[in-house]
Amino acid sequence: MKILIIEDEREIAQSIKDYFKTNGIQCETAENYNLAVTKIDSYDYDCILLDLMLPDGDGFEILKELKSKNKTEGVIIISAKENLETRLEGFNLGADDYLTKPFHLAELLVRMQALIRRKNFKGSNSIIFNEIVVDIFSKTVTVNDTKLDLTKKELDLLLFLIGNENKVLSKSAIAEHLSGDMADMLDNHDFIYAHIKNLKKKLTQAGSGDYIKTVYGLGYKWENE
């Protein structure tokens, strides 16, 4: 997962970068408008975190740049501006989410993960991966037309894995996704292994392929056989 943080306050940018790094997320930063546009022109990102007030330009202009270049990155505005007009302008220009400063890093991470998941699934209510069908609206999962009895955590885990196909997800990233702020209060992430084990068992018993792979020392990834 590759993120661009467009933020002129270095302490804020660094705190986001450090927090995301512990969750296995690669971050790049741009502290001004010109550098941000250069990076956007040169690279593709999974998500862009955008401050509106930059020393040499306006965050809204960056949204216009993204639109003019047909870039598909999800954008979350992070701004101290709280008024409705600013929020509406951001959304009208293509932003996907808006988070007012100050914010909790855990909430930012979860919102970003949710946004990437929506982008990866192209807004569809049904996700089809070979013999697996997930209906997001009804929260049901079938394998070869057999309905699975999954817990909410197992369903969230399945969506997170499929949405990040071929990407290694650390245990801490999975814990944060499943537990939010509570993840910081846990002594360890042993519960992740239990959820992975239970999900794999239910999928394989229903006739699914073995798509959940263990990457020893790093975490897990969803991979087509």
BAMIZA-331565 format. One record per residue (C-alpha): residue in three letters; chain; x, y, z. Coordinates in nm, 2 decimals, decimal comma. Example, Ala and Ser with C-alpha at 12.3 -4.5 7.8 and 13.67 -1.06 7.14 Angstrom:
BAMIZA-331565
@tilo->ALA | selo->A | X->1,23 | Y->-0,45 | Z->0,78;
@tilo->SER | selo->A | X->1,37 | Y->-0,11 | Z->0,71;
END
This chain:
BAMIZA-331565
@tilo->MET | selo->A | X->0,00 | Y->0,00 | Z->0,00;
@tilo->LYS | selo->A | X->0,15 | Y->0,33 | Z->-0,11;
@tilo->ILE | selo->A | X->0,02 | Y->0,66 | Z->0,03;
@tilo->LEU | selo->A | X->0,11 | Y->1,03 | Z->-0,05;
@tilo->ILE | selo->A | X->0,08 | Y->1,27 | Z->0,24;
@tilo->ILE | selo->A | X->0,04 | Y->1,63 | Z->0,12;
@tilo->GLU | selo->A | X->0,09 | Y->1,83 | Z->0,44;
@tilo->ASP | selo->A | X->0,31 | Y->2,13 | Z->0,52;
@tilo->GLU | selo->A | X->0,32 | Y->2,08 | Z->0,89;
@tilo->ARG | selo->A | X->0,61 | Y->1,84 | Z->0,92;
@tilo->GLU | selo->A | X->0,52 | Y->1,71 | Z->1,27;
@tilo->ILE | selo->A | X->0,18 | Y->1,60 | Z->1,15;
@tilo->ALA | selo->A | X->0,31 | Y->1,45 | Z->0,83;
@tilo->GLN | selo->A | X->0,58 | Y->1,26 | Z->1,02;
@tilo->SER | selo->A | X->0,34 | Y->1,13 | Z->1,29;
@tilo->ILE | selo->A | X->0,11 | Y->0,99 | Z->1,02;
@tilo->LYS | selo->A | X->0,41 | Y->0,84 | Z->0,83;
@tilo->ASP | selo->A | X->0,55 | Y->0,68 | Z->1,15;
@tilo->TYR | selo->A | X->0,21 | Y->0,54 | Z->1,25;
@tilo->PHE | selo->A | X->0,13 | Y->0,40 | Z->0,90;
@tilo->LYS | selo->A | X->0,48 | Y->0,25 | Z->0,88;
@tilo->THR | selo->A | X->0,41 | Y->0,03 | Z->1,19;
@tilo->ASN | selo->A | X->0,11 | Y->-0,10 | Z->1,00;
@tilo->GLY | selo->A | X->0,32 | Y->-0,19 | Z->0,69;
@tilo->ILE | selo->A | X->0,21 | Y->0,10 | Z->0,48;
@tilo->GLN | selo->A | X->0,46 | Y->0,29 | Z->0,26;
@tilo->CYS | selo->A | X->0,43 | Y->0,67 | Z->0,28;
@tilo->GLU | selo->A | X->0,57 | Y->0,95 | Z->0,08;
@tilo->THR | selo->A | X->0,54 | Y->1,32 | Z->0,18;
@tilo->ALA | selo->A | X->0,50 | Y->1,65 | Z->0,00;
@tilo->GLU | selo->A | X->0,51 | Y->1,97 | Z->0,20;
@tilo->ASN | selo->A | X->0,41 | Y->2,21 | Z->-0,08;
@tilo->TYR | selo->A | X->0,19 | Y->2,23 | Z->-0,39;
@tilo->ASN | selo->A | X->0,47 | Y->2,21 | Z->-0,65;
@tilo->LEU | selo->A | X->0,63 | Y->1,89 | Z->-0,50;
@tilo->ALA | selo->A | X->0,28 | Y->1,73 | Z->-0,46;
@tilo->VAL | selo->A | X->0,20 | Y->1,79 | Z->-0,83;
@tilo->THR | selo->A | X->0,54 | Y->1,65 | Z->-0,93;
@tilo->LYS | selo->A | X->0,49 | Y->1,33 | Z->-0,73;
@tilo->ILE | selo->A | X->0,13 | Y->1,29 | Z->-0,86;
@tilo->ASP | selo->A | X->0,26 | Y->1,32 | Z->-1,22;
@tilo->SER | selo->A | X->0,54 | Y->1,07 | Z->-1,15;
@tilo->TYR | selo->A | X->0,38 | Y->0,80 | Z->-0,94;
@tilo->ASP | selo->A | X->0,05 | Y->0,62 | Z->-0,87;
@tilo->TYR | selo->A | X->-0,07 | Y->0,59 | Z->-0,51;
@tilo->ASP | selo->A | X->-0,34 | Y->0,39 | Z->-0,34;
@tilo->CYS | selo->A | X->-0,46 | Y->0,70 | Z->-0,15;
@tilo->ILE | selo->A | X->-0,37 | Y->1,06 | Z->-0,10;
@tilo->LEU | selo->A | X->-0,41 | Y->1,25 | Z->0,23;
@tilo->LEU | selo->A | X->-0,45 | Y->1,61 | Z->0,14;
@tilo->ASP | selo->A | X->-0,42 | Y->1,93 | Z->0,35;
@tilo->LEU | selo->A | X->-0,60 | Y->2,22 | Z->0,20;
@tilo->MET | selo->A | X->-0,37 | Y->2,50 | Z->0,32;
@tilo->LEU | selo->A | X->-0,03 | Y->2,48 | Z->0,15;
@tilo->PRO | selo->A | X->0,24 | Y->2,75 | Z->0,15;
@tilo->ASP | selo->A | X->0,25 | Y->2,78 | Z->-0,23;
@tilo->GLY | selo->A | X->-0,09 | Y->2,67 | Z->-0,34;
@tilo->ASP | selo->A | X->-0,44 | Y->2,55 | Z->-0,26;
@tilo->GLY | selo->A | X->-0,54 | Y->2,19 | Z->-0,19;
@tilo->PHE | selo->A | X->-0,85 | Y->2,23 | Z->-0,41;
@tilo->GLU | selo->A | X->-0,62 | Y->2,30 | Z->-0,71;
@tilo->ILE | selo->A | X->-0,46 | Y->1,96 | Z->-0,65;
@tilo->LEU | selo->A | X->-0,80 | Y->1,80 | Z->-0,67;
@tilo->LYS | selo->A | X->-0,85 | Y->1,97 | Z->-1,00;
@tilo->GLU | selo->A | X->-0,51 | Y->1,84 | Z->-1,12;
@tilo->LEU | selo->A | X->-0,60 | Y->1,49 | Z->-1,02;
@tilo->LYS | selo->A | X->-0,93 | Y->1,52 | Z->-1,21;
@tilo->SER | selo->A | X->-0,77 | Y->1,67 | Z->-1,52;
@tilo->LYS | selo->A | X->-0,51 | Y->1,39 | Z->-1,54;
@tilo->ASN | selo->A | X->-0,78 | Y->1,12 | Z->-1,49;
@tilo->LYS | selo->A | X->-0,60 | Y->0,99 | Z->-1,18;
@tilo->THR | selo->A | X->-0,79 | Y->0,74 | Z->-0,98;
@tilo->GLU | selo->A | X->-0,63 | Y->0,77 | Z->-0,63;
@tilo->GLY | selo->A | X->-0,87 | Y->0,79 | Z->-0,34;
@tilo->VAL | selo->A | X->-0,84 | Y->1,13 | Z->-0,16;
@tilo->ILE | selo->A | X->-0,90 | Y->1,20 | Z->0,20;
@tilo->ILE | selo->A | X->-0,89 | Y->1,57 | Z->0,29;
@tilo->ILE | selo->A | X->-0,73 | Y->1,64 | Z->0,63;
@tilo->SER | selo->A | X->-0,79 | Y->2,00 | Z->0,73;
@tilo->ALA | selo->A | X->-0,85 | Y->2,24 | Z->1,02;
@tilo->LYS | selo->A | X->-1,13 | Y->2,40 | Z->0,82;
@tilo->GLU | selo->A | X->-1,46 | Y->2,28 | Z->0,96;
@tilo->ASN | selo->A | X->-1,73 | Y->2,48 | Z->0,77;
@tilo->LEU | selo->A | X->-1,98 | Y->2,30 | Z->0,55;
@tilo->GLU | selo->A | X->-1,90 | Y->2,50 | Z->0,24;
@tilo->THR | selo->A | X->-1,54 | Y->2,38 | Z->0,24;
@tilo->ARG | selo->A | X->-1,65 | Y->2,02 | Z->0,28;
@tilo->LEU | selo->A | X->-1,90 | Y->2,05 | Z->0,00;
@tilo->GLU | selo->A | X->-1,64 | Y->2,20 | Z->-0,23;
@tilo->GLY | selo->A | X->-1,39 | Y->1,93 | Z->-0,15;
@tilo->PHE | selo->A | X->-1,65 | Y->1,66 | Z->-0,23;
@tilo->ASN | selo->A | X->-1,76 | Y->1,83 | Z->-0,55;
@tilo->LEU | selo->A | X->-1,40 | Y->1,84 | Z->-0,67;
@tilo->GLY | selo->A | X->-1,36 | Y->1,47 | Z->-0,62;
@tilo->ALA | selo->A | X->-1,25 | Y->1,41 | Z->-0,26;
@tilo->ASP | selo->A | X->-1,38 | Y->1,08 | Z->-0,11;
@tilo->ASP | selo->A | X->-1,36 | Y->1,17 | Z->0,26;
@tilo->TYR | selo->A | X->-1,30 | Y->1,46 | Z->0,49;
@tilo->LEU | selo->A | X->-1,14 | Y->1,44 | Z->0,83;
@tilo->THR | selo->A | X->-1,11 | Y->1,75 | Z->1,05;
@tilo->LYS | selo->A | X->-0,79 | Y->1,83 | Z->1,25;
@tilo->PRO | selo->A | X->-0,71 | Y->1,72 | Z->1,51;
@tilo->PHE | selo->A | X->-0,80 | Y->1,36 | Z->1,45;
@tilo->HIS | selo->A | X->-0,70 | Y->1,02 | Z->1,59;
@tilo->LEU | selo->A | X->-0,45 | Y->0,83 | Z->1,37;
@tilo->ALA | selo->A | X->-0,64 | Y->0,51 | Z->1,42;
@tilo->GLU | selo->A | X->-0,95 | Y->0,67 | Z->1,27;
@tilo->LEU | selo->A | X->-0,75 | Y->0,80 | Z->0,98;
@tilo->LEU | selo->A | X->-0,61 | Y->0,45 | Z->0,91;
@tilo->VAL | selo->A | X->-0,95 | Y->0,29 | Z->0,92;
@tilo->ARG | selo->A | X->-1,10 | Y->0,55 | Z->0,70;
@tilo->MET | selo->A | X->-0,82 | Y->0,51 | Z->0,45;
@tilo->GLN | selo->A | X->-0,85 | Y->0,13 | Z->0,45;
@tilo->ALA | selo->A | X->-1,22 | Y->0,15 | Z->0,40;
@tilo->LEU | selo->A | X->-1,17 | Y->0,39 | Z->0,11;
@tilo->ILE | selo->A | X->-0,91 | Y->0,17 | Z->-0,06;
@tilo->ARG | selo->A | X->-1,15 | Y->-0,13 | Z->-0,02;
@tilo->ARG | selo->A | X->-1,43 | Y->0,06 | Z->-0,19;
@tilo->LYS | selo->A | X->-1,20 | Y->0,16 | Z->-0,47;
@tilo->ASN | selo->A | X->-1,07 | Y->-0,19 | Z->-0,52;
@tilo->PHE | selo->A | X->-1,42 | Y->-0,33 | Z->-0,54;
@tilo->LYS | selo->A | X->-1,52 | Y->-0,06 | Z->-0,78;
@tilo->GLY | selo->A | X->-1,83 | Y->0,03 | Z->-0,58;
@tilo->SER | selo->A | X->-1,99 | Y->-0,30 | Z->-0,64;
@tilo->ASN | selo->A | X->-2,22 | Y->-0,46 | Z->-0,38;
@tilo->SER | selo->A | X->-2,10 | Y->-0,80 | Z->-0,49;
@tilo->ILE | selo->A | X->-1,75 | Y->-0,92 | Z->-0,49;
@tilo->ILE | selo->A | X->-1,67 | Y->-1,24 | Z->-0,69;
@tilo->PHE | selo->A | X->-1,34 | Y->-1,42 | Z->-0,65;
@tilo->ASN | selo->A | X->-1,35 | Y->-1,75 | Z->-0,84;
@tilo->GLU | selo->A | X->-1,60 | Y->-1,97 | Z->-0,64;
@tilo->ILE | selo->A | X->-1,64 | Y->-1,71 | Z->-0,36;
@tilo->VAL | selo->A | X->-1,92 | Y->-1,45 | Z->-0,38;
@tilo->VAL | selo->A | X->-1,95 | Y->-1,18 | Z->-0,11;
@tilo->ASP | selo->A | X->-2,27 | Y->-0,97 | Z->-0,10;
@tilo->ILE | selo->A | X->-2,16 | Y->-0,65 | Z->0,08;
@tilo->PHE | selo->A | X->-2,52 | Y->-0,52 | Z->0,11;
@tilo->SER | selo->A | X->-2,66 | Y->-0,84 | Z->0,28;
@tilo->LYS | selo->A | X->-2,33 | Y->-0,93 | Z->0,44;
@tilo->THR | selo->A | X->-2,34 | Y->-1,29 | Z->0,31;
@tilo->VAL | selo->A | X->-2,07 | Y->-1,51 | Z->0,17;
@tilo->THR | selo->A | X->-2,13 | Y->-1,82 | Z->-0,05;
@tilo->VAL | selo->A | X->-1,88 | Y->-2,07 | Z->-0,19;
@tilo->ASN | selo->A | X->-2,01 | Y->-2,27 | Z->-0,48;
@tilo->ASP | selo->A | X->-2,36 | Y->-2,15 | Z->-0,39;
@tilo->THR | selo->A | X->-2,32 | Y->-2,28 | Z->-0,03;
@tilo->LYS | selo->A | X->-2,38 | Y->-2,01 | Z->0,23;
@tilo->LEU | selo->A | X->-2,11 | Y->-1,97 | Z->0,49;
@tilo->ASP | selo->A | X->-2,18 | Y->-1,89 | Z->0,86;
@tilo->LEU | selo->A | X->-1,92 | Y->-1,62 | Z->0,92;
@tilo->THR | selo->A | X->-1,89 | Y->-1,39 | Z->1,22;
@tilo->LYS | selo->A | X->-1,86 | Y->-1,01 | Z->1,16;
@tilo->LYS | selo->A | X->-1,49 | Y->-1,02 | Z->1,23;
@tilo->GLU | selo->A | X->-1,44 | Y->-1,31 | Z->0,98;
@tilo->LEU | selo->A | X->-1,64 | Y->-1,12 | Z->0,71;
@tilo->ASP | selo->A | X->-1,44 | Y->-0,80 | Z->0,77;
@tilo->LEU | selo->A | X->-1,12 | Y->-1,00 | Z->0,75;
@tilo->LEU | selo->A | X->-1,22 | Y->-1,17 | Z->0,43;
@tilo->LEU | selo->A | X->-1,31 | Y->-0,84 | Z->0,27;
@tilo->PHE | selo->A | X->-0,98 | Y->-0,69 | Z->0,39;
@tilo->LEU | selo->A | X->-0,78 | Y->-0,98 | Z->0,25;
@tilo->ILE | selo->A | X->-0,96 | Y->-0,98 | Z->-0,09;
@tilo->GLY | selo->A | X->-0,94 | Y->-0,61 | Z->-0,12;
@tilo->ASN | selo->A | X->-0,56 | Y->-0,62 | Z->-0,08;
@tilo->GLU | selo->A | X->-0,50 | Y->-0,92 | Z->-0,31;
@tilo->ASN | selo->A | X->-0,13 | Y->-1,01 | Z->-0,34;
@tilo->LYS | selo->A | X->-0,03 | Y->-0,76 | Z->-0,07;
@tilo->VAL | selo->A | X->0,13 | Y->-0,87 | Z->0,25;
@tilo->LEU | selo->A | X->-0,07 | Y->-0,75 | Z->0,55;
@tilo->SER | selo->A | X->0,10 | Y->-0,73 | Z->0,88;
@tilo->LYS | selo->A | X->-0,07 | Y->-0,87 | Z->1,20;
@tilo->SER | selo->A | X->-0,08 | Y->-0,51 | Z->1,33;
@tilo->ALA | selo->A | X->-0,25 | Y->-0,38 | Z->1,02;
@tilo->ILE | selo->A | X->-0,51 | Y->-0,66 | Z->1,04;
@tilo->ALA | selo->A | X->-0,56 | Y->-0,60 | Z->1,42;
@tilo->GLU | selo->A | X->-0,61 | Y->-0,23 | Z->1,35;
@tilo->HIS | selo->A | X->-0,86 | Y->-0,30 | Z->1,08;
@tilo->LEU | selo->A | X->-1,06 | Y->-0,54 | Z->1,29;
@tilo->SER | selo->A | X->-1,04 | Y->-0,37 | Z->1,63;
@tilo->GLY | selo->A | X->-0,97 | Y->0,00 | Z->1,56;
@tilo->ASP | selo->A | X->-0,85 | Y->0,19 | Z->1,87;
@tilo->MET | selo->A | X->-0,88 | Y->-0,13 | Z->2,08;
@tilo->ALA | selo->A | X->-0,58 | Y->-0,27 | Z->1,90;
@tilo->ASP | selo->A | X->-0,35 | Y->-0,05 | Z->2,09;
@tilo->MET | selo->A | X->-0,48 | Y->-0,19 | Z->2,42;
@tilo->LEU | selo->A | X->-0,41 | Y->-0,55 | Z->2,33;
@tilo->ASP | selo->A | X->-0,10 | Y->-0,73 | Z->2,47;
@tilo->ASN | selo->A | X->-0,05 | Y->-0,93 | Z->2,15;
@tilo->HIS | selo->A | X->-0,21 | Y->-1,01 | Z->1,82;
@tilo->ASP | selo->A | X->-0,27 | Y->-1,38 | Z->1,88;
@tilo->PHE | selo->A | X->-0,64 | Y->-1,33 | Z->1,81;
@tilo->ILE | selo->A | X->-0,55 | Y->-1,26 | Z->1,44;
@tilo->TYR | selo->A | X->-0,42 | Y->-1,62 | Z->1,41;
@tilo->ALA | selo->A | X->-0,74 | Y->-1,75 | Z->1,55;
@tilo->HIS | selo->A | X->-0,95 | Y->-1,55 | Z->1,30;
@tilo->ILE | selo->A | X->-0,73 | Y->-1,65 | Z->1,01;
@tilo->LYS | selo->A | X->-0,75 | Y->-2,02 | Z->1,11;
@tilo->ASN | selo->A | X->-1,13 | Y->-2,01 | Z->1,15;
@tilo->LEU | selo->A | X->-1,18 | Y->-1,83 | Z->0,82;
@tilo->LYS | selo->A | X->-0,96 | Y->-2,07 | Z->0,63;
@tilo->LYS | selo->A | X->-1,13 | Y->-2,37 | Z->0,78;
@tilo->LYS | selo->A | X->-1,48 | Y->-2,24 | Z->0,69;
@tilo->LEU | selo->A | X->-1,37 | Y->-2,16 | Z->0,33;
@tilo->THR | selo->A | X->-1,19 | Y->-2,49 | Z->0,26;
@tilo->GLN | selo->A | X->-1,47 | Y->-2,70 | Z->0,41;
@tilo->ALA | selo->A | X->-1,71 | Y->-2,53 | Z->0,17;
@tilo->GLY | selo->A | X->-1,49 | Y->-2,62 | Z->-0,12;
@tilo->SER | selo->A | X->-1,29 | Y->-2,30 | Z->-0,16;
@tilo->GLY | selo->A | X->-0,93 | Y->-2,28 | Z->-0,28;
@tilo->ASP | selo->A | X->-0,66 | Y->-2,21 | Z->-0,03;
@tilo->TYR | selo->A | X->-0,61 | Y->-1,84 | Z->-0,10;
@tilo->ILE | selo->A | X->-0,49 | Y->-1,72 | Z->0,24;
@tilo->LYS | selo->A | X->-0,11 | Y->-1,75 | Z->0,25;
@tilo->THR | selo->A | X->0,11 | Y->-1,71 | Z->0,56;
@tilo->VAL | selo->A | X->0,42 | Y->-1,50 | Z->0,49;
@tilo->TYR | selo->A | X->0,64 | Y->-1,60 | Z->0,78;
@tilo->GLY | selo->A | X->0,77 | Y->-1,31 | Z->0,99;
@tilo->LEU | selo->A | X->0,55 | Y->-1,06 | Z->0,81;
@tilo->GLY | selo->A | X->0,19 | Y->-1,15 | Z->0,81;
@tilo->TYR | selo->A | X->-0,07 | Y->-1,28 | Z->0,56;
@tilo->LYS | selo->A | X->-0,18 | Y->-1,23 | Z->0,21;
@tilo->TRP | selo->A | X->-0,46 | Y->-1,33 | Z->-0,03;
@tilo->GLU | selo->A | X->-0,33 | Y->-1,49 | Z->-0,34;
@tilo->ASN | selo->A | X->-0,48 | Y->-1,68 | Z->-0,62;
@tilo->GLU | selo->A | X->-0,36 | Y->-2,04 | Z->-0,65;
END
